[in-house]
Amino acid sequence: MDSNSLLFRAAVKIGHWRQRLWYVPVLASAMGLMMLRPLLMARLLDVQGFAQYSAGLLVSSSFCMLGCLGLQALLQREMPVQLVRRRELAAAMLLMQCLIVALVCASVGVLLSASGVHFAGMSHGLLALSVLHGLSQQVFLLATVESRSRGQPLHFAKQNFQRAGLVLLAGVAAARWFDAAAPVLLAETVFSLLISWRILWNAWQRLRMGLPALVRLAVRRLGRLSWSSALALLGVMVVGFSLINMDRWIAASLLPASDFAQYAFAWILLLIAQSTQSLINASVYPALARRFARDGQAASFRFATQIGSLLLLGGAVLAWPAWWLARAAVERWFPDYLVGADLLKIFLLVAILRVADFWSSHLIIIGQERRLLIINLLVAVLVGAVWLVFVEPWTPGWLSLNNLAALAVSFAAANYLAVFITAYSSGR
C-alpha cells in the first residue's frame, strides 16, 4: 500500500473521530436548550398559561405518536440500508411519502379540532394550533433521518442545536410579549418548520429528479408500501406512547388546571428524559440497524445492552445529586410549583428507566415489532388493572398527584423488565 493511501485512510479516521468527539457536546447543548424551554415557560407564564402550554405540548407529542401511521419507524429502519446500497431515490421517495402522510394526519386533526372536540379546557383554535405544533415536530424528525442514516452524528447534532436555539428564542420572545400559551406555540411551530424546510431542501437538491416529480412518484407508489409492517409499528408506537403518557392524559383530562400545572411541572423531568432518550436513540438506532445488517441480531442485542447498562448505571449514580439540585432550584426560582416538586423523587426513577431502554429499538430492528406490541399491550392492561384496584376510583378523592405518579412508575418498571426479557429470549 502506497503512502498516499495510508495518508488518505488516516485522514478518514481522524475525520471520523473528530465527528464523534464533537457530537457529544453539541448534542448535549441542544438537549440543554430543549430542557430549558419548559422551565422558562413555567417562569414566564402564569400557572393557568403554563397549564395551557403543557396541554398543547401533550397534544403535540400525541400527534407525533402517529409517526406517519408507522411510516416514520419504517423510514428509520429502511433508509440506512437504502443509502448503503446507493438507492438514493428510493430513500428520498420514502421520506416524501412520510411527509405526505404527516400532512394528511395533521389536516384530519385540525378538522377534528374545529368540529367541537374538547380537551383540557383548550379552545378550538389552541387545539388546532397544538396539532400543527406536533406536525412541525414530526417534520423535523423526518428531516433529520437522513443525517442519522448516513452516519453523520455531528451534522445531526448541529441540526438539533440550531432548531433548539431558534425555537427557544422564539418561544421566550412570544411569552414575554404576549404572556399567553397560543403565541408561544405558534412561534415554536413556525421556526421549527422553517429549519426543517431548509434541511429537506438541501437534501432534495442532491437528487436528479425535481421536487414536483418526486411528489407525484411518492403519491403514486403509496399503495406499494409495506403497510402491514407500518401499521404494526404504529401499534407499537401508540401503545408505547400510552404507557409513557397515560398518567399525563388522565391529569390533563380530570384534574383542575392548577393541579395539572403542578403535575405538568414535575413532568418536565420526564420530558427531559424522553428528549434525551430520543436524541441518543437517533444515533443508536441506525447503529443498531447497521450492526444487525452486518453481524446479526446477537451483535445488535449486545450493543443495545451495553448502551442501556451504561445509561442505567450513570442514572443511578447521578440520581441523588440531581434530585437535590432540582429541589433547590424549585425552591429558589419556582416557588409556585413546590407541590409538584414533591413528585421528583418518583419521576427520577421513571426517567432513568426510560432513558436506558434500547431493547425496544433492538426488537423493532430484528423484525419483532408484533411481539413487542403484544408485550406492551399486556403490560398496559395488567398494570392498569392493578393500579385501578389500588387507587379505588369509586371512592372520593382517588385522583391524587401521588396516585398518578404511582401509575407512571409502575408502567415504566413493568415495561422495562418485560421488554428486556423479550429481547433476551428472542435470540442473543
N, C-alpha and C positions, 0 to 999 in steps of 0.2 A: 504493500500500500504506500503511495507516494505521500510526500509531506503536505501537499495541498489538501488531499483527502482527510488526513489527520487533523489539519487545522480547521477544515470545514466541520468535521464531527465535533471537535472541541467547542467551536463557536455555537453549534446547535445545542450542545449540552449546557453551555453557560447560559444561553437564552432561556432554555427550559427551566433551569434552577432559578434564574432571575425572576421569571414569572411566578414560580412557587413561593419565592421569598417575599415578593411584594403583594401577592394575592391576599395573604392573611391580614396584614394591617389595613389594606384598602377596603376589603370586605368588612372587617371589624368596624372600621369608621362608618361605613354605610349602615351597618346594623345599629351602631350607636345613635346615628341620626334618626333612624326609624323608631328606636326605643324612646328617644327624647320627645317625639311628636305627641303621643297621647298624654305624656306628663305635662307638656306645655299647654295642651288644650285644657287639662284639669286646672291648671293655674290661671289661664286667661279667661275661660268661660265660667259662668256661674254653675251651680250644681244642676239646675234644670237644663242649661245649654250643654253641659258635659254629658248628661243622660241622653239627650237627643243625638249628640255626636257619636256616642258609644253605640246607640241603637242603629245609627246609619252605618257604622263600621261593621256591625253584626250582619246587616242586610247585605252589605258589600262583600264580605267574606263568604256569606251564604251563596251569593251568585257565583263566586269563584269556585265554590264546591262543585258546581255542574261540570267544570273542566271541559267545556265544549262538548257536553254529552259523552265524556270519556275519551274524546279525541286528543285532548292535551296529554294524557298519560300515554296514549298510543304514539304521539309525536315524540315524547321524551324517550320512549323505548326504541322507536324506529329510526329517528333522524341520525343518531351516531352511527348506526350500521349503514344507512344510505350514504352518508358522507364518506365513510371509509371506502365504500365501493364506488365512489365518484358519481353517484346518482343525484347530482345537484338539483336537477329539475324535479325529480320525484320528491325530494325533501322540501323544496320550495312550494310545491303543489299541496303537500300535506299540511304545511304551515298555513297556506292560504285557506284551505278547507276548514281548519280550526278557527281562523278569524271569521269566516263567513258564518259558521255555526254559532260563534260567540255573539255576533251581531244579531242573529235571529233570536237567540235566547234573551238578549237584552231588550229587543223590541217587544217580545212577549211580556217580559217583566214590567216594562213601562206601561203597556196597555192594561195589565192587571192592576197596577197601582192606580191608574186613572179610573178603573171600573168600580172602585169602592172598597178594595182590600185594606184592612186596618192592621197596624202592628205597633205596639208600644206607644200608642198615642201620637204617632207621627202623622203629619198632614200628607195628603196625596202627593203634593209636589216634593216634599222631603223624601218620601218613599221612592219616587221615581228617580230622584237625584242620587239616592243611595245605590240604586240598581246601576246607574251609569258610572258611579264611582267603582262599583265592582267590575264593570266592563273595562274600565281603564286599567285596573289591576290585572285583569285577565289578559289584556292585550300586551301589557309589559312582560308578563310571564312568558307568553308565546314568543315575543320578540327576542327574548334573551335565550331561548332554547338553542339557537344556532351557535352562539359563542360557547355555551356549555358543551354542545355536541362535538364541536371542533377541538375540544380540549384546550380552550383558551381561558384559563381561570382568571388571569389578570384583566383581560378585556371584560369579562363578565363582572368582575368586582368593580371596575371603573363605571360600567353602565349602572350598576346599583347605587354607587356613590353619587353619580350625577343626578339620578332620579330622586334619591333620598334628600339631597340638598335642596333641589328645586321645590319638591313637594313640601318640605319643612318650611322653607322661607315663604312660599305662597300661603300655606295654611296659617302660619303665625301672623302674617300681614292681614289676612282676611279676618282672623279672630280679633286682632287689635282694632281694626277699622269698623267692623260690623257687630262684634260681640254676639254672634249667633252661629249655630251649627251649620245652617244651609250654605252660607258663603264660604265657609271653610271647606266643606265637602266639594263645592263647585270648583274652588281654586285648585284643590288637590287633583280633581278629575282632569281639568284642562291641562295642567302641566305634566301630569303622568302620560296623557295621550300624546302630547307634543313630543316628548322624548322618545316614546315608543315608536311614533311615526318616523322619526329620524333614524332609529335603529333599523326598522323594517325597510325604509327606502334605500339605505346603504346596502342592505342585503340583496334587495331586488335589482340594484344597479349592476350586480355581477352576472345576472342572467342574460342570456342572449334573447330571451323572449320578453316582449313588452308586458307591462302590468295588466292592461285590459285583456290580452290574450291569456295570461296566466289565470285571471279571474274566471274567464269563460271555461277554460280547461278544468279548473278546480270544481266549478259548478257541475259540469257535465259528468265528472267522474266521482261525484259524491256517493252515488249508489254502489260504486265498486269498493268502497272502504270496508274494512273488516268490522262491521257494526256489531257483530256478536261479541268480539273481544272488547270493543269500545264500551258497549253497554255493561259488560261485566266489570270493566274498570270503573265505569260511572257508579255502579252499585257499591264497589269498594270505597270510592270517594265519599258517596252520600252517607254510608253507614259510618265510615271513619270520621267524617265531619260531625255527624250526630253524636258520636261518642265523645268528641272533643268539646262540642259546643252546646250540648243539650241543657246543661245547667244554666248557661247564659241565656238561651232562648226562654227557658222557664222563668228566669229572673226578669227578663225584659217584658214578658207577657203578663206576669201575675203580680210582680212587686210594684209598689208605688214608685214614682220616678226618683224620689230621694233615696230609697233603699237600693234601687237598681243602680244609681250613680255610685253608691258605696261599693256594691259588688263589682261594677264595671271598673272602678278604680283599682281594686285588688287584682282584677283580671288582667290588668296591664302586664303583670308579670307573666301570665300565660301567653299573652300576645307576643311578648318578647321571646318567650320560649319557642312559639310556633314560627316566628320570623327567623330565629336562629337556626332551628332545625331545617326550615325550608331553604335557607341560604346555603347551609352546609350540604344539604342533600342535593342542591342544584349541581354541585360538583361531584359529590359522591355517587349520585345515581348514574351519570354517564360512565364513571369509572367502574362501577359495578357491572354495567352492561358490557363494557369492553372486556373486563375480566371473564365474564360468563361466556362471551363470544370466543375468547381466545383460549381459556383454560378450563372452562366448565363450571358447574354450579358449586363445586366444593371450594374453588378459589373465590367465588362471589360471596359465599357464606362466611369464609374466613375473614375476608376484608370487612364485611358488614359487622362481624363480631368484634374485630379489632377496633374499628372506629367507635362503635357503640359502647364498648367496655371502657375505652379511654374517656369518653364524654361522661359516662356514668360515674367513674372514679373522680374525675375533675369536679363534677357537680356535687358529689358527696363531700369533697374537701372544702369547697367554697360555700357550702350551704349556710353554715353558721355566720361567717363574716358578712355574707350577702344579706341575711335576714337582719343582722344588727345595723348595717348601713341603711337598708331600706326603711327600717323602723325609725331611725334617727332622722332620715330625710323627710319622712311624712310628718313627724312632729315639728320639724323646722319649717318646711315650706308648704305643707298641705294639711293644716290642722282641721280643715272641714271634712277630711276623709279618714279620721282616726278609727272609726268603726270598721271601715273596710280594711284598714291596715292589720287588724287582728287576724285576718284570714291568710296573711302572707306566709306563715309557717306551713300551713297545709298546701298552699299553692306552690311553694318551693319544691316539695316532693313531686307534685304533678309535673312541674316544669322540667325537673331532672329526668323523669321517666320519658317524657315526650321528646326531649332533645336527643336522648340516647337510643331512640328506636329507629334502626335501619333495616331490621329484618322484614318489615313490610315492603320496603323497596326491593329487597332481595327476592321475596316471593313473587312480586309482580314481574320482575325481570326474568325469572325462570319459568314464567307461564302459569303460576299457581294463583292467579287472581280470583278464580272462583272459589278455591279453598279458603283464601283469605277472607272473601266476602262472607262465607258461611261462618267462619270463626268470629268475625266481627259482629255478625247478627246474633250469634249465640251469646256473646259477651253482653251485648246491648240488652237482650231480653232477660237474661239471668240476673245481671247486676241491677237492672231497672226494677225487676220484680222484688228482689231482696230489699232494695232501697225503699220502695213503696211500703213494704211491710214494716220496715224500721221506722219511717217517719210518720206513719199512720195519717194519711191525708184526710181522713174523715174526722179528725179532731181539730179544734180551733187552734190557730197559730202554728200549724205544722210547717208552713213555708218560711223557714228562717234562713239567714245567711249561712249559718254553720251547716244546716242540713243540705243546702245546695253545694257547699264546698265538699261535704262528705260524698255527694254523688260524683263530683269531678274526680276526686282522688280514687274512688272505687273503680270508676271506668278506666282510669289511667293504669292502675296497678294490675287489674284483671286482664286488660288488653295487652299490656306489655308482656306479661307472663304467657298468655295464650299464643301470641304471635311468635314468641321465641320458641316455644315448644313445637309449633307448627313448622317453623323454618328448620329447626333441628331435625325433626322427623322426616322432612321432605328430601333428605339426602344431603350429606355434607361434602 
